[in-house]
Amino acid sequence: MDSSRRYILLSVIILCAALPAIGAFLLYFVTQNPTLRPLGLTKEQLVEFEGDAEALAIRVTVDWGRDQVPEARKAELRALIADRLIIYTDDFAITMRDVPGDRVGVTFKVGANEYGPMAPEQMMDGIIPSLIALDMTKKARE
């Protein structure tokens, strides 16, 4: 009887310790607000969530034509964009959208400023002004 009482007491202590985390996860699951998961929060989730974080990051949208044959190029383009941006900032999020046709367009957005869509070969023409806009937005908020 004494050992079963210890196991019950241990179970109650564990349940009480885990209850706030379970409650926060259930609240996140219902509202889809990523700020309710501070340990599971990624920068891309925070940028995609509507709020102040949207103006403080570069949102890259890649419109990928469904008629593009090699699917591996899609991952390569995402990695190429990330490699170019990570040199200057880590405040960016990349979204890949499938669109009809065979064209690929890359659009950079910082707050209300939008650069593109442009071909992947002309990507630097969008990266440079978006980095300048991000820097100016951060300085204005300070």
C-alpha positions, 0 to 999 in steps of 0.5 A: 500500500505504501509503494502504490501511494508513492507512485500516485504522489509521483504521478500527481507531481508530474501532472502538476508540473506538466499542466502549464505546458499542456495548457499552452500547447492546447491554446496554441493548437486552437489559436495557431498563435506561434508566440504561445510556443516559446520553446518551439517558436521559429523565426519563420513562424514569427515572421509569417504570423501577422504583427510587428515582426512582419515589418522587421523581416524580409519576406521572400515569396517564390512563385514556382510554376507547376510545369517546371520539370525538376522538383529538385531545383525548387529546393536548390533555389530555396537554399540559394536564396537563404545562402545569399540572405544569411550573409547579411541578415537572419531576419527573413522567411521564404515561402514557396507557392505553386502557381500555374504555368512554367515561370518562376518569380521571386518577390521580396517584401519588407513592410510595405515595400515590395520588389519583384517578381523577378527571375531567379537570375535577377535575384540580386536586384531584389536582395539589395534594395530589400536589405536597405529597406530592412536596415532603414526600417530597423533604424526608424524603429529604434 
